[in-house]
Amino acid sequence: METPESISNLASETATVAPESQAEATPQKPEGSYVKHAMRNMVRKRGTSIKHFVLTTVGLLSLLVGLAYITR
């Protein structure tokens, strides 16, 4: 049976080894490419974003007004 000291030593050894093995396994990607792509899409599809924002706002306000009316 393992003692608490050997368990803590084992845990600290695995904690120090894990990041090194993960760093080798992950491929190098340029940072920010996803964000740049998302921002570009938002600018390109400006009308869609505004339409979705307006629909969401109207829907939430309708829900709140409806709940206030029902529960008065």
N, C-alpha and C positions, 0 to 999 in steps of 0.2 A: 504494500500500500504506500502511496506517495504522501510525503509530509507536506504541510502548507508551504514550507520554504522551497521545496523542489517544484511545487506547482507554480509559485510566483516566479521562480527562476525560469521555468519553461515558458510562462506567459510573456516574460520580458524578452526572452530569446526570440519567440515567434513575432512579437511586436516589432523588433528591430529588423527581422528578416523580411517580413511581409511587404513593406514599402519598396524595398529594392527589387523584389521579384515582380511587383506590379508595374514599376517604372519600365522594366525591360519588356513587359508584355504589351504595353499600350503603344500604338503607333504614333508617331509625331504628326500632328495636324497643325496647320496654321491657325493661330488664335483669332477669334473674332470673325471668322468667315460666316458662321451661322448668323451672327448678329447683323453683319453687313447685308447679308441676303434678306433677312427679315425686314430690315429698314428699307431696303430697296423695294421690296414688295409692298410695303405700307404706302410708300410715296407713289408707286405706280398705280395702286388700286385705292386711291384716296376716296372716291365716291362710295365704294363698298364699305370701307371702314366707317365713314360718317353715317351711312344708312344703318349699319349694324348698331352703332352707338345710339342713334335716335330710337331705333326699335327697342333696344334694351331699356333705355330710359323711360319710354312711354309704357312699356310692359311693367316695369317695376312700380312706376307711379300708379298705374291702373290697379295693380295688385294691392298696393298700400291703401288706396282710396276705397277699393272694394272691401277689403278687410275692415277698414274703419267704419264703413257704412253698415256692414253686417253685424259688427260687434257693438254698435252704439246702444 
